[in-house]
Amino acid sequence: MAAAGDPRRQPRTEKAAPMPELPTKPVAHEGHGPDRKAVLAASAPWLGALLNVLPGLGAGYLYQRRWRAWWITTGLSSAWFLLGALLQPDPAAIDPRTRLVGLGGLLLLAAVSALEAFLAARRARME
């Protein structure tokens, strides 16, 4: 127990320090969170490339928070599907060569987007 003469039991007589004044000038708002290059540099290049290949359709761009690249990849893959559906002469008779062309186009898109995602992340880390 604290004794009667203990300074911890004495009431405080000093006043608290005054609060600092708020700035009167408006502060320019730069946005929320880190900038694009910082996010891209923080992402693992190999993971961005892998996510563009395995699940496909630009999932690596979502990981890197590169929305424009994701929309372009999604648009290209959707256009490839639509083109294949429109150019199919008879939907009942599916030619194996047509399937290979469709799959080859999507694999090419996945390979190019994986390489681009890897190089972009590595380039951002070098800067």
C-alpha positions, 0 to 999 in steps of 0.5 A, a space after each residue: 500500500 502507498 503511504 500518505 506522503 506518497 506522490 502517487 496519491 497526491 492530486 495533480 495540480 498541474 494542467 495538461 499540455 495544450 493540444 496542438 493546433 490543427 492546420 489551417 491550410 487545406 492539405 492536398 489529398 494524395 489518395 489512399 495507400 501506396 502508389 501503383 509502383 510500390 504495390 507492383 514492386 511489393 508483389 512477387 514476380 513469379 506469383 503474378 506470372 503463375 496466377 496468369 497461367 494456372 487459373 488464367 484470364 489475368 488473375 495475376 493482374 488482380 494480385 498485382 492490382 493492375 486493373 487496366 491490364 486485367 480488363 484488357 486480358 479479360 476483353 481479349 479472352 472474351 473476344 476469343 470465346 465469342 469469335 470461336 462461337 460465331 465462327 463455329 459452322 455447326 454447333 452439333 459437330 465440333 471439330 477437334 482442330 477447332 478446339 485446339 485452335 481455341 485452346 491454343 489461343 487461350 494458352 498463348 494469351 496466358 503465356 504472354 500475360 504471364 511473361 508481361 506480369 513477371 517482367 513488369 513486377 521485376 522492372 518495378 523492383 529494379 526502380 
